Amino acid sequence: MHEGSLIVACDFGSTTFRAVVADVALGQPARVLAAATVAAEGFQDGDFVDLKAGSAAIARLLRAVQDQAGVVVQGFGFNVSGSHLRSVMATGQIPIAPGGREITDRDVEAVMTMARSLTIPFNHRILAVNPVEFAVDRVGGIQDPRGRAGSRLEVRAHLITGASSVIRNNENAIEKAGYTAAGHAVDVLAAATCLVTPAEQERGVLVIDIGGGCTHWAALAGGRLLGIGATPWGGQHLTRDLASGLRISEEAAEAVKCDRGVVLRSLVEDIDVNVLFEEENPEETPGLVAAVLEPRLEEIFSLVKDSLGPGIALSRLGTGIVLTGGGGRCRGSRDLAEEVFGLPARNRYLPENLTGVQALPPGQWATALGLILWGGGGDRTEAAPAPVSRARSMRWPGWARRLFVR
C-alpha cells in the first residue's frame, strides 16, 4: 500500500448503497482494498428525501468499509443521479486577433468559459462540460484547435446540469453522517469510465445502466460525450411485474428474477399467456417468466432509443451497446437489446484494469469503481475524493480525463 494513494467512493443506488476503498498509486494499476454494502434508506430518485435515515445508512456503510480496509475515512466521492439531470447543447465564440494567430490553451479555455455561460435554470448547476467540436474561422469539425491559425474560435459543447438542491441534500446527508462530501460525478459517466475502453468510446458506444428505480444511458463517439438521459423504469419494475403476474411477493419475485430470470420468449418454450389472467396461482415456468419480463424490458430499451433524439444517430455507435446494472442480468437481455437497437450488444459489469474486483461481493459495482477511476484520473476538485486517514489523495491520468472537461 502506498501512503497518500487511497481513494474512497460511494454509490448511492435506489436499492443499495455501496462503498469502495482503492489504492491508486501513481503509475500503478488501481487496486481494490475493501468494499461494503447496506440497504438504501431515505433515498429516492437521486435525492435523500429522509436525511436522518439516509445519514444513518451512510454511517453504517462507512463503518463497515473502514473495518475491512483498516483505515479511518474522512470523506469520499459520490455519484449524482436522478431525473433532475439535464443534458443540453451550448455554443461559444471568441475573437482571436485581427489577421489571425495560432490558437493557444488560453484561447480554448476562454471559449469553453463562453459555452459555460449558457443560461440554465436558476436552481441548477453545471456538472460537466464536454466539447463536441470546434470551428476556426467557420471551418468546423475540428477536435483540437490548438496550433491552428485563425481570427475567430467557436465551440459546440455538451453540458450536463443538475439541481443544486438535490446535490446539496446529498452533501448534507454525508456531513450528518460525519464525513466530508469531497467530490461527485454523474453516475452513468462514472460507469462508462469504468466499463468502456478508449477504443470503444472513439468508435462510438451506448452505455445503458439498468438500475433499480430507473435506467440511465450515455452515448459516446469520437472521444466525446454525445448525450445522457434516463427513463423512469428499472429492475424494480421488472420485479413488480413478475410479482403481479405470478401472484407472489416482491421478495420471491426478486429471487426468481435473479436466479431464473429470462426476458426473451424466443429462448424458452412458448406458453399460453392467458394463464396470467385465468389462473389464480399460475405455475412458474421459464416461458411464463419471459412472457412477463420481456414487454417491460423491451419498453425500457424502446424508451432509451426514443430519448436519444435526432442528434445521436445509431450509425455513430460503431461499438454498439454496453449493458450494465442489476436489471440487465436476466438471460436474453443482450439479445433483446440487439433486437430493439439493431446493434451488437454485450453485458459488462466489471472493468479489466482494476485488481481485486473479482473478490467484490455480488452486485453492481461499476459506478463505485468508475468513481474511483474518475477521482484517480482527474485534476478537478469535484472529481477528487477525499483522502483516508492522514494520507493525501494522489491522482493518475485516466482516459476520463480526455473525455470530460469540468
C-alpha positions as CSV (number, residue, x, y, z in Angstrom):
1,M,0.0,0.0,0.0
2,H,1.4,3.4,-0.9
3,E,0.8,6.2,1.5
4,G,-1.2,9.0,0.1
5,S,-2.8,6.9,-2.6
6,L,-6.1,5.8,-1.1
7,I,-9.4,6.9,-2.5
8,V,-12.9,6.2,-1.2
9,A,-16.1,6.3,-3.3
10,C,-19.8,5.7,-2.6
11,D,-22.5,4.7,-5.0
12,F,-25.9,5.7,-3.7
13,G,-28.4,3.5,-5.6
14,S,-32.1,3.2,-5.3
15,T,-32.0,-0.1,-3.5
16,T,-28.4,-0.4,-2.3
17,F,-25.6,1.9,-1.1
18,R,-22.1,0.7,-2.0
19,A,-18.6,1.9,-0.8
20,V,-15.2,1.0,-2.2
21,V,-11.7,1.8,-0.9
22,A,-8.9,1.5,-3.5
23,D,-5.2,2.2,-3.8
24,V,-4.5,4.3,-6.9
25,A,-0.7,4.9,-6.5
26,L,0.8,6.9,-9.3
27,G,1.9,4.7,-12.2
28,Q,0.4,1.6,-10.8
29,P,-2.9,-0.2,-11.7
30,A,-5.7,0.7,-9.3
31,R,-6.3,-2.0,-6.6
32,V,-9.5,-2.5,-4.7
33,L,-8.8,-3.0,-1.0
34,A,-12.3,-3.2,0.6
35,A,-15.9,-2.9,-0.3
36,A,-19.2,-2.9,1.6
37,T,-22.9,-2.6,1.0
38,V,-26.0,-1.6,3.0
39,A,-29.7,-1.4,2.1
40,A,-30.6,2.1,0.8
41,E,-32.7,4.2,3.1
42,G,-34.3,7.6,2.8
43,F,-33.2,7.8,-0.9
44,Q,-35.4,8.3,-3.9
45,D,-34.7,9.4,-7.5
46,G,-31.2,10.5,-6.6
47,D,-32.2,12.6,-3.6
48,F,-32.1,12.0,0.2
49,V,-35.8,12.6,1.0
50,D,-35.2,11.4,4.6
51,L,-31.9,12.9,5.8
52,K,-32.0,11.2,9.1
53,A,-32.5,7.7,7.7
54,G,-30.1,8.3,4.8
55,S,-27.2,9.6,7.0
56,A,-27.6,6.7,9.4
57,A,-27.3,4.3,6.4
58,I,-24.2,6.1,5.2
59,A,-22.6,5.9,8.7
60,R,-23.3,2.1,8.7
61,L,-21.8,1.7,5.3
62,L,-18.6,3.7,6.1
63,R,-18.1,1.8,9.4
64,A,-18.2,-1.5,7.5
65,V,-15.8,-0.5,4.8
66,Q,-13.4,1.1,7.3
67,D,-13.3,-2.1,9.3
68,Q,-12.5,-4.1,6.2
69,A,-9.8,-1.7,5.0
70,G,-8.3,-0.9,8.4
71,V,-8.3,2.8,7.8
72,V,-10.1,5.9,9.1
73,V,-12.2,7.5,6.3
74,Q,-12.5,11.3,6.4
75,G,-14.6,11.8,3.3
76,F,-15.4,10.3,-0.1
77,G,-16.7,11.0,-3.6
78,F,-20.2,10.1,-4.5
79,N,-22.5,9.7,-7.6
80,V,-25.1,12.1,-8.8
81,S,-28.2,10.6,-10.4
82,G,-31.9,11.1,-10.9
83,S,-34.5,12.7,-13.1
84,H,-33.2,16.2,-12.2
85,L,-30.2,15.8,-14.5
86,R,-30.4,17.7,-17.8
87,S,-28.4,17.4,-21.0
88,V,-28.1,20.5,-23.2
89,M,-26.0,21.8,-26.1
90,A,-24.2,25.2,-25.8
91,T,-22.1,27.3,-28.1
92,G,-19.4,29.9,-27.5
93,Q,-17.2,32.0,-29.7
94,I,-14.3,34.5,-29.1
95,P,-12.1,36.7,-31.4
96,I,-8.5,35.6,-31.5
97,A,-6.7,38.5,-33.2
98,P,-7.1,40.8,-36.2
99,G,-5.4,39.0,-39.1
100,G,-5.2,35.8,-37.0
101,R,-2.6,33.9,-35.0
102,E,-2.0,30.5,-33.6
103,I,-4.7,29.3,-31.1
104,T,-3.4,28.6,-27.6
105,D,-4.6,26.7,-24.5
106,R,-5.8,30.1,-23.1
107,D,-8.0,30.6,-26.1
108,V,-9.6,27.2,-25.7
109,E,-10.3,27.8,-22.1
110,A,-11.8,31.2,-22.9
111,V,-14.2,29.8,-25.5
112,M,-15.1,27.0,-23.1
113,T,-15.9,29.6,-20.5
114,M,-18.2,31.3,-23.0
115,A,-20.0,27.9,-23.5
116,R,-20.4,27.6,-19.8
117,S,-22.2,31.0,-19.6
118,L,-25.3,29.4,-21.2
119,T,-28.4,30.4,-19.2
120,I,-29.6,27.4,-17.2
121,P,-32.5,27.1,-14.7
122,F,-31.8,29.2,-11.6
123,N,-31.8,26.1,-9.3
124,H,-29.3,24.1,-11.5
125,R,-25.6,23.9,-11.6
126,I,-23.3,22.8,-14.4
127,L,-21.8,19.4,-13.5
128,A,-19.8,18.7,-16.7
129,V,-18.9,20.5,-19.9
130,N,-17.6,18.4,-22.8
131,P,-16.5,20.0,-26.2
132,V,-18.2,18.3,-29.1
133,E,-16.4,20.2,-31.9
134,F,-14.5,23.4,-32.6
135,A,-14.6,25.7,-35.6
136,V,-11.8,28.1,-36.6
137,D,-12.9,30.9,-39.0
138,R,-16.1,28.9,-39.7
139,V,-14.2,25.7,-40.6
140,G,-15.9,23.2,-38.4
141,G,-15.4,19.6,-37.3
142,I,-12.1,20.4,-35.5
143,Q,-11.4,18.2,-32.5
144,D,-8.4,20.2,-31.2
145,P,-7.9,23.7,-32.5
146,R,-4.6,24.4,-30.7
147,G,-1.8,25.4,-33.0
148,R,-4.1,26.3,-35.9
149,A,-4.0,29.9,-37.2
150,G,-7.2,31.8,-37.2
151,S,-9.0,35.0,-36.2
152,R,-12.2,33.5,-34.6
153,L,-12.7,30.4,-32.4
154,E,-16.0,28.7,-31.9
155,V,-17.1,25.7,-29.9
156,R,-20.1,23.5,-29.7
157,A,-20.2,21.8,-26.2
158,H,-22.4,19.4,-24.3
159,L,-23.4,20.5,-20.8
160,I,-24.8,18.3,-18.0
161,T,-26.6,20.2,-15.3
162,G,-28.2,19.1,-12.0
163,A,-30.5,20.5,-9.4
164,S,-28.4,22.4,-6.8
165,S,-30.8,21.5,-4.0
166,V,-30.5,17.7,-4.7
167,I,-26.8,17.8,-4.7
168,R,-26.7,19.9,-1.5
169,N,-29.2,17.4,0.1
170,N,-26.7,14.6,-0.7
171,E,-23.9,16.6,0.7
172,N,-25.9,17.3,3.9
173,A,-26.7,13.6,4.4
174,I,-22.9,12.8,4.1
175,E,-22.0,15.6,6.5
176,K,-24.7,14.5,9.0
177,A,-23.1,11.0,8.9
178,G,-19.8,12.6,10.0
179,Y,-17.9,12.7,6.7
180,T,-16.8,15.2,4.1
181,A,-18.5,15.3,0.7
182,A,-15.3,15.6,-1.3
183,G,-16.5,15.3,-4.9
184,H,-19.1,13.9,-7.2
185,A,-19.6,12.7,-10.8
186,V,-22.7,11.8,-12.8
187,D,-23.2,8.1,-12.1
188,V,-23.7,6.9,-15.7
189,L,-20.5,8.7,-16.7
190,A,-18.7,7.0,-13.8
191,A,-19.9,3.7,-15.0
192,A,-18.8,4.5,-18.6
193,T,-15.4,5.5,-17.2
194,C,-15.2,2.0,-15.6
195,L,-16.5,-0.2,-18.4
196,V,-15.7,1.4,-21.8
197,T,-12.3,1.4,-23.3
198,P,-10.7,4.3,-25.2
199,A,-11.1,2.5,-28.5
200,E,-14.8,1.8,-27.9
201,Q,-15.6,5.4,-26.9
202,E,-13.7,6.5,-30.0
203,R,-15.7,4.2,-32.4
204,G,-19.0,5.0,-30.6
205,V,-20.9,3.2,-27.8
206,L,-24.1,3.5,-25.9
207,V,-23.9,2.5,-22.2
208,I,-27.2,1.5,-20.7
209,D,-27.2,1.2,-16.9
210,I,-30.4,-0.6,-15.8
211,G,-30.6,0.3,-12.1
212,G,-33.3,-0.5,-9.5
213,G,-35.6,2.6,-9.9
214,C,-34.6,3.9,-13.3
215,T,-32.4,3.3,-16.3
216,H,-29.6,5.8,-17.3
217,W,-27.8,5.9,-20.6
218,A,-24.7,7.7,-22.0
219,A,-23.7,7.9,-25.7
220,L,-20.1,8.5,-26.7
221,A,-18.4,8.7,-30.0
222,G,-15.2,10.2,-31.4
223,G,-13.8,10.5,-27.9
224,R,-16.7,12.8,-26.9
225,L,-19.8,12.6,-24.9
226,L,-22.9,12.9,-27.2
227,G,-25.5,12.9,-24.5
228,I,-27.0,11.3,-21.4
229,G,-30.6,10.5,-20.4
230,A,-32.8,8.5,-18.1
231,T,-36.1,6.6,-18.2
232,P,-38.3,6.1,-15.1
233,W,-38.2,2.3,-15.3
234,G,-35.7,-0.1,-13.9
235,G,-35.1,-3.5,-12.3
236,Q,-37.7,-2.9,-9.6
237,H,-40.4,-2.6,-12.2
238,L,-39.4,-6.0,-13.6
239,T,-39.7,-7.4,-10.2
240,R,-43.1,-5.9,-9.5
241,D,-44.4,-7.1,-12.9
242,L,-43.2,-10.6,-12.0
243,A,-44.8,-10.5,-8.5
244,S,-48.1,-9.4,-10.0
245,G,-48.0,-11.9,-12.8
246,L,-47.1,-14.9,-10.7
247,R,-49.1,-13.8,-7.6
248,I,-46.1,-13.9,-5.3
249,S,-44.4,-11.5,-3.0
250,E,-41.9,-9.0,-4.4
251,E,-39.1,-10.7,-2.3
252,A,-39.9,-14.0,-4.0
253,A,-40.2,-12.4,-7.4
254,E,-36.8,-10.8,-7.0
255,A,-35.3,-14.2,-6.2
256,V,-37.0,-15.6,-9.4
257,K,-35.7,-12.7,-11.5
258,C,-32.1,-13.0,-10.2
259,D,-31.9,-16.8,-10.2
260,R,-34.0,-17.8,-13.2
261,G,-35.0,-14.6,-15.0
262,V,-35.3,-14.7,-18.8
263,V,-36.5,-11.7,-20.8
264,L,-36.8,-13.2,-24.3
265,R,-39.6,-15.6,-25.1
266,S,-37.8,-17.0,-28.2
267,L,-35.2,-18.5,-25.8
268,V,-37.7,-20.7,-24.0
269,E,-40.7,-22.9,-24.6
270,D,-43.7,-20.9,-25.7
271,I,-46.7,-20.8,-23.4
272,D,-50.3,-19.5,-23.5
273,V,-50.1,-16.1,-21.8
274,N,-53.8,-16.4,-20.9
275,V,-52.8,-18.3,-17.8
276,L,-51.7,-15.0,-16.3
277,F,-55.3,-13.9,-16.3
278,E,-57.2,-17.1,-15.9
279,E,-55.3,-18.9,-13.1
280,E,-55.2,-17.8,-9.5
281,N,-51.8,-19.2,-8.9
282,P,-50.1,-19.7,-12.2
283,E,-47.1,-22.1,-12.2
284,E,-43.7,-20.5,-12.6
285,T,-42.2,-21.7,-15.9
286,P,-39.4,-20.1,-18.0
287,G,-42.0,-19.3,-20.6
288,L,-44.2,-17.5,-18.2
289,V,-41.4,-15.6,-16.7
290,A,-40.3,-14.5,-20.1
291,A,-43.8,-13.5,-21.1
292,V,-44.0,-11.2,-18.1
293,L,-40.5,-9.7,-18.2
294,E,-40.0,-9.2,-22.0
295,P,-42.6,-6.5,-22.5
296,R,-41.2,-4.4,-19.7
297,L,-37.5,-4.6,-20.7
298,E,-38.5,-4.0,-24.3
299,E,-40.3,-0.9,-23.2
300,I,-37.2,0.3,-21.3
301,F,-35.0,-0.2,-24.3
302,S,-37.5,1.5,-26.6
303,L,-37.7,4.5,-24.3
304,V,-33.9,4.8,-24.3
305,K,-33.9,4.5,-28.1
306,D,-36.5,7.2,-28.5
307,S,-34.8,9.5,-26.0
308,L,-31.6,9.5,-28.0
309,G,-33.2,12.1,-30.3
310,P,-32.1,13.1,-33.8
311,G,-28.7,14.3,-32.7
312,I,-27.4,10.8,-31.8
313,A,-27.6,8.6,-34.8
314,L,-27.3,4.8,-34.2
315,S,-24.9,4.7,-37.1
316,R,-22.4,6.6,-35.0
317,L,-22.3,3.9,-32.4
318,G,-19.9,1.5,-34.1
319,T,-19.1,-0.5,-30.9
320,G,-22.8,-1.0,-30.2
321,I,-24.4,-1.3,-26.7
322,V,-22.8,-2.0,-23.3
323,L,-25.4,-3.2,-20.8
324,T,-24.8,-2.9,-17.1
325,G,-26.8,-2.7,-13.9
326,G,-28.6,-5.3,-12.0
327,G,-31.7,-5.0,-14.1
328,G,-29.8,-6.2,-17.2
329,R,-28.6,-9.5,-15.8
330,C,-31.5,-11.7,-16.9
331,R,-30.9,-14.2,-19.6
332,G,-31.7,-12.7,-23.0
333,S,-31.2,-9.1,-22.1
334,R,-28.4,-8.7,-24.6
335,D,-30.4,-10.4,-27.4
336,L,-33.4,-8.2,-26.7
337,A,-31.2,-5.1,-26.8
338,E,-29.9,-6.2,-30.2
339,E,-33.4,-6.6,-31.5
340,V,-34.5,-3.2,-30.3
341,F,-31.5,-1.2,-31.4
342,G,-30.3,-3.2,-34.3
343,L,-26.7,-3.0,-32.9
344,P,-24.4,-5.5,-31.3
345,A,-24.7,-5.7,-27.5
346,R,-22.7,-7.1,-24.6
347,N,-23.2,-7.3,-20.9
348,R,-20.3,-5.8,-18.8
349,Y,-20.2,-5.3,-15.1
350,L,-16.5,-5.1,-14.0
351,P,-13.5,-3.3,-15.5
352,E,-10.4,-5.1,-16.8
353,N,-7.9,-2.6,-15.5
354,L,-8.5,-3.0,-11.7
355,T,-7.1,-5.6,-9.5
356,G,-9.1,-7.1,-6.6
357,V,-12.5,-6.7,-8.3
358,Q,-13.1,-10.4,-8.5
359,A,-13.3,-10.5,-4.7
360,L,-16.1,-8.0,-4.6
361,P,-19.5,-9.1,-3.2
362,P,-22.2,-9.9,-5.8
363,G,-23.9,-6.9,-7.1
364,Q,-23.4,-3.9,-9.4
365,W,-20.1,-2.2,-8.7
366,A,-19.5,-0.3,-12.0
367,T,-20.5,3.1,-10.7
368,A,-18.4,2.9,-7.5
369,L,-15.4,1.7,-9.4
370,G,-15.9,4.3,-12.0
371,L,-15.8,7.0,-9.3
372,I,-12.5,5.5,-8.1
373,L,-11.1,5.8,-11.6
374,W,-12.6,9.3,-12.1
375,G,-11.1,10.5,-8.9
376,G,-7.8,9.0,-9.6
377,G,-7.5,10.3,-13.1
378,G,-9.0,13.8,-12.8
379,D,-7.5,17.2,-11.8
380,R,-10.8,18.8,-11.0
381,T,-11.8,19.3,-7.4
382,E,-15.3,17.9,-7.8
383,A,-13.7,14.7,-9.1
384,A,-11.2,14.2,-6.4
385,P,-12.5,12.1,-3.5
386,A,-11.1,12.9,0.0
387,P,-8.2,11.0,1.5
388,V,-8.4,8.4,4.1
389,S,-6.6,8.6,7.4
390,R,-3.7,11.1,7.1
391,A,-2.9,10.2,3.5
392,R,-3.3,12.8,0.8
393,S,-5.1,11.7,-2.4
394,M,-2.9,11.1,-5.4
395,R,-4.2,11.1,-9.0
396,W,-3.1,9.2,-12.1
397,P,-4.1,10.2,-15.7
398,G,-7.1,8.1,-16.8
399,W,-8.9,8.2,-20.1
400,A,-11.9,10.0,-18.4
401,R,-9.6,13.0,-18.2
402,R,-9.6,13.2,-22.0
403,L,-13.4,12.7,-22.3
404,F,-14.8,15.2,-19.9
405,V,-13.9,18.8,-19.2
406,R,-15.0,20.2,-15.8
